[in-house]
Amino acid sequence: MEKTSLNETSFAMNMNSSNKQETVCVFGTGDFGRSLGNKMFQCGYSVVFGSRNPELSGLHPKGIEVLSHAEAAKKSDLIIIAIHREHYDFLTQFAEELQGKILVDISNNLKINQYPKSNAEYLAQLVPGAKIVKAFNTISAWALQSGTLDASRQVFVCGDDKESKQRVMDIGRALGLAPVDQGSLMAAKEIENYPLQLFPMWKFPLYLSAILSIFYFVYCVVREIIYPYVHEGRDSTFFLAISIPNRIFPGLALNLLALVYLPGIIAAILQLYRGTKYSRFPNWLDHWMLCRKQLGLVALAFAFLHVMYTLVIPIRHYVRWKFNSRVIEQIKTNKTEHFNPTSFWLRDSYLALGILGFFLFVLLGITSLPSVSNMVNWREFRFVQSKLGYLTLILCTAHTLVFGGKRFLSPSILRWYLPSVYVLTLIIPCTVLVLKFILVMPCFDQPLTKIRQGWERNSKKAQFGNGNTEV
């Protein structure tokens, strides 16, 4: 039995070795084609390059041949096309040599949907007798040169011929990459657009953050700088450095956190109104719900900034000057402030709520990381992101409410009839919490649970009426 096992092992190793010795042809000696060819050569493949200038072979390691395109095409039945789409026309000259061979298109375009057809489909049209596979376009030459240790290893593969696609995926695995089968060649356009997308799920959160930042900044400048200058002639422009940002950042963090949970509430209201879960949400709501993770991470970033700006308040020159002036004034008047336990309770509660809210905020951010979320099951992830998420929103909202204290009802805080910025920041989170409180009441929660389990309000009518349902 041991002898048989050893023979089987040596047979598998020989088969592995023979697979690695297969010859792969690369058309194109640019940066990416050269990096891909060198990587395959390091992994044990026999590599031959096809080039317009075969004599320029000094850039390649010893053992790699550089031939003309016609000669290189005869060396292998798998050819990697590492040239731009604009130069594909020359391949028609070798139509006979390329018949039945696997052509791997690795090209990208300069912009999304640059051409009506994908580059791979265009290549299939030029060389109809070849088997076209799209692959390796989502990884960079730098990643191949660095050994893919500190870069993404995922590559997408598509093609109409299953055997050809499998061979390309085997090569990808041999290179240390993680190939993902995306189906037929019709997926090539999507694969080619993928590396051209610039933070597709981050645009809405970043634009929204920018709009809210500008609004709060202008609002604070009017209240904190322009108003004192007009009424008192006082120069308060130094507030632009620390004070105004530390009013904007917590407001942004709280509002963005509330906006993470608002689309779920809107979706629940729509499902209750329609009486079914099989009706599509509006596109804007779909996109909003897909961006919730990014919204939460942006909110966490602003919360971090708020914490950092708050920590430097005691060492600010303006704060120390104000404190010293206050002490000197008490000495001159021989009066001290009355000990007020209520005021101290409010201040300590405000700080405690902020610390607890920020701790849970960080916990939400950590569980959003793929490396952490992959280690928990769905129920655990939902508990953290939903139950603890709402608790975080409650604590952060309470933190702002206690910070305002009795000043919410005081007319003295109004400047040109404008309240303080923390009053505005409470509108969205308080609305979200009130709506959530209403939805968790049994009269709404039970019907919503039934709807999400597949129950439909008008199911009998749809079944025995015209037979149509809204989907």
N, C-alpha and C positions, 0 to 999 in steps of 0.2 A: 504493500500500500504506500509506503514511504517512497519507494522507487518510482511508482506511477505518479505520485504527487510531484516529485522533482522533475520528471519528464514533462508533465503538464506545465509546470512553472517555466521551464526553459523554453518550451514551445511558445508560450504566451510572450516571453521576452523577445524571442526571435521575430514573432509576428509584429510586436511593437516596434522593434528595430527596423524591420523592413518597411513598415508604414512611414517611419520617420525619414527613410532614405528616398522616398519618392521625390521626383523633381517637380518643382513649382516654378512657373515662368512669371516674371513681372514685367509688364510693359510700362516704361517710364522710370527715370532715374532722378526724380525730384526728391525733396526732403522726405515726404511721407512714403513714397515707393521704396526709397533706399532704406529707410528705417524699418519698414515692414519686411523687406527682403533680408536685411541683416538679422532681424529678430528670428525669422524662420530658419536662417542658416545656423544661428546659435542653438536652436532647438533641434537640430539634427536633420533638417530638410536640405536637399540638394536644390540650389537656387540658381536660376539663370535669368539675366536681365535682357530685355529687348530695348534697344535704344537707337535714336537717329544717328548718334555718334559713338559707335562701339569702341573707338580708340580711347575714349575718355573713361578708362576703367580704374584710375588711381584712387577713386573715392571708396572703393569696395574692398572688403577683406580678401585675402588670398583664398582661393577655392571657389569663388563666385565668378561665373562666366558672364561677360557682357558681349552680346552678339547683336546682329541686326534683328529687326522685328520678325522677318521671314524665317531666319535661322532659329531664333529663340522659340518661335511658335511650334517648331517641329520637335522640340525637346520634351514637351509636356502636354498633357491633355487638360491641365488646369492653369489658366492664365489670369493673373490679377491685372486689371486695367487701372493703372495709377496715373492717368492723364486727365486733363480737363475735357469737359463735354465738347467744347469748341473744336477740339482736335480729333474727335471720334471718326470723322469722315475717312481718314486714311485707312481705317480698318477694313473698308470695303475692298481694298487691294488684296487682302489676304483672306477673302471670303472662303476660298476652297480649303486653305490650311486650318481655318477655324471651325469647319463643319464638325458638329458633334462634340466640340470641346466645351469645357466649363469656363465661362468668362465671369470673373468676379468684379463687379463695378463698385469702386470705393470712393467715388467722386462726391463732392458737395457743390452747391451753388453759392452765389454771393448774397442772395436774398431769398426769402420764402416765396414759394410758387413763382419762381422766375420764369419757368417754361410751362406750357400747357401739360406736357408729359414729363414724367420723371426721367432722370438721366438713364436709369436702368431700362426703362421701357423704350427709350429712344435707341439705346444700344441694341436691344432685342429686335427693333425694327431694321436697324442697319445690317445686323448679322443674323438673319432669321434661322440659320441652321445651327446656331450655338445655344447652349444652355446658360441662361443668364441668372446670376445670383447677386443680390445686393448685400454688402457686408462691410465691416471695418470703417465705415465713414463717421462713426460717433466717437472714435478714439483718436488722439493726436499723436504726431510724430514724437513729441516730447515724452508722452506716456510710454511709448514703445521703447524709447531710448533709456528711460529711467527704470525700466523693468516693471512698470505698472504697480509699484509698491505704494506710491502716494498719489495715485490717480484712479479715476473710475475705470473698472475693468469690463463693464457691461457693453456688449455690442449687439446690435439687432441684425438679424439675417432674414431674408425673404427670397423666394424663388418658386417657380412653377414645377421644377423637377426635384422630387424629394431626395433622391440619391445624391444629386449634385449639392443640394443644400446641406445634407448631412456631412459630406466630405469637407465642406467649408467650415461647418461648425466644429468638426473634429480638429481641424487646423487651429481654429480659435482656441479651443481648450488646450491644445498642445503649447500654445503661446502664453498660457496663463490667463486667458481672457474668459469672460462669462457670456457665451452666446445665447441669445434669446430668439426663438423661432417666432417670426411675426406673420407667417403664412405665405400667401402667394405673392407674385411680383407686383400686384396691385398696391401692396403696402409700401412700395419703394418711395413714393412721394412723401408719405408721412415720415418715413425714416430719414429722408433727405432734409426735411424741414426741421426735424428734431434738434440737431446741433446749432441751428440758426436762431432758435428761440432764446430771447433774453429775459430770464426770470418770468415766464408766462403767468405763473400764479402769484407773483409778487407785485404786479403792476397796480391792481386795484388797491391793496393795502397801502402801498407807497404813495399813490396819488391821493387817496383819502387822508392819509397822515399829513401830506403836504398841504392840502386844502384846510384841514383843521388847524394845523400849525400857523398858517398865515392868518386865519381868522382870529385865533386866540392872541397872536402877536399884535395885530392891529388893535384889537379890543383892549389889551393891556397897555399898549402905548397911549391910547386915548385916555384911559382912566388914570394911569400911574405917572405919565410924563406930561402930556399936553394939558390936562386939567389943572395940575398944580402950577404949571407955568402961567396959564391964563389967569387964574384966580389969585395966586399968591406970588407970582414971579419967581418961583423956586425952581432951580435946575435939578432935575431928578434923572438926567440921562444915564447916570452911572448904574441905574437899575437894569439897564440893558444887559449887563454882564452876568449877573447872578440872580437877582430878584425876579425879573420877568421870566427868564427860562424856567426857574423853579416854580412858577405858577403855571406855565404852559405844559411842562412835562407830566406832572401828575394828572392834569386834566385829560391829556391825550391818552395816557395809560388807562385811565378809568373808562373813558369813552370807547376806546378800541376794544377793551375787554368786554364791555357791554355789547358792542356790535358783533362780538364772536357768538353770542347766544341769542341775539335778536332774530337772525334768519330762521333758527329752529322754532322760535315762537310764532313767527309769521307763517311758517310751513304748517304748524299744528293748527293755527286758526283757519288756514285755507282748507285743510283736511276736514275739520269740523264743519265748515260751511258747505263744502261739496259733498260730504258724507261718504267719501271714498279715498283710498290712497292710490288709485290707479289713474288719476288725472295728473298730467304733467304740471310741474311748477313753471312759472315764467322763467325765461332764460336768465334774467338778471338775478333772480333768487337762486337758481341753480349755480351760477358762477359765484355768487356771494357765499353760498354754503361750501363750495369747494375751496374757498380762500380763507376759511376760518382759522386753520392752523397758522397761516402766514400772518393773519391779523393778530392772533395771540402772541406770536413771537415779536412782532413790532411793538405791541403794547408792553411786553416784558422789557424790551430795550429802553423804552421811555421810562418805565418804572425804575430801572437801574440808574438812569441819568438823574431821576428825582432823588434817589437815595444818595448818590454821590454829591449832588449839589447841596443837599440838606446837611451832609456831614461837614462841609466846609463853612457853614454859616457861623459857627462860633469863632472862627479865625478871621472873619472878614473885618476890615478896618472900620467900616461903617457901623457894624454891630458893636464892636468894642468901644467906639467913640460914643455911641448912643447909651451904652451901659454905663460908661464912666460919667457921662453928663448927668445921667439919672441919679447916680450915687452922690455926685457933688451937689446936685440940687437938693437932695434929701438932707445932706449935711448942713447946707446953708439955712434951710427952713427948719432944721431940727425935727424933722418928721420922718417916720418910717411907714412903709405900706402895711396895711392891716393883713394879718394872716387869714387867708381865705381857703379853707379846705376844699370847697366846691370847685374853685378855680384850679387847684392843684390836681383834683380828681379828673377834671376834664382834660388837662394837659397830659397826665399820665395815661389816661384811657386812649387819647388820640395817638400817642406814641405806641402803645401796646397793640392797638388795632392795626396800625400801619406795619409794625414788625410782623405780626401774624399774617396779615394779608400778603405782604411781600414774600414771606416764606412759602406760602401756598402757591403764589404766583410763580416762583422759581420751580417748585415741584411740578406744576403744570408744564412749564417749559422743558424740564428734563424728560418727562414722560412723552413729550412730542418727538424726541430724538428717535430715529429709526432703530438704533442699537438698543434702546431701552424699551420702546413699544413692541419690538419683536419678542421680548422676553416675558411679556404678560399676555394673558388671554383677553378675549374681547370684553368679558364682564369686568375684569379688573381695569382695563383701559377706559371703559365707559364710566366706571365709578369715579376714577380720578378726574377725567375730563368733564364729566357732567356734574356729579354731586359735589366734588371738591371745587370744581370750577365755579359753581353758583355760590358756594361758601366763600370763595375768594372774592367774588363780586360783592357779596354782602359785607364782608370785612372792610374792603376798600371803600365802599360807599359809606359805611359807618365811620370810617376814618375821616372822610371828608366832612360828614355831618357834624361830628364832634369837634373838628377843627373850626368850623363856623360858629358853633355854640349859639349863644344868644344874639350874635351879630346878624343872623339871618333876618330877624324881625326889626332890626334897628335902621331907621331912615338915614342915620349918619354914614352908612357905608355906600349910599348912592352918590354917584358923581355923574352929573348930567342925566339923572334918572337911570343910570347904568349900575347894576349890582356887581359885586365882586365876581371874578371869573370862576371861583369854586362853586358859586350858585348855578352858573350855566352848566358846569360839568356834571351836575347831579341830575339834569333833566333826562338824559338817555338811560343811565343805569337805574334810576328810580322807576322809569317807565317799564323797563325790562323786568325788574323784580316784581312790580305790581302785576304785570301780565302773567308772569310765571306763577305767582301766588294764586291767581284766578284759575289758571289751567290745571293746577294740582288739586283743586277742589274736586270731590267725587263726581259731582254733576257734569263736569267736563272731562275729567281724567278717564273715567270708565268708558264713555263713548269713544274717546280718542284711542284708547287701548284696543277696543274692538275693531276700530277702523284699521289700525296698523296691523292687526292680525288677519285682515282680509275681508272683514264684514263691510257691506255696502248698504247705504240707506235705501237706495232705489233698486236693489238687486232683483226683487220680484217683478217690479215694473219693467225693468230692462229685459228680464227673461221672458215674460209673457206678453210684452208689448211688441215693439218693432224689432226686438232682437239686437239692438245696438247699445253699446256701452261706451262711455267716454274713456279713452285711454291716453 
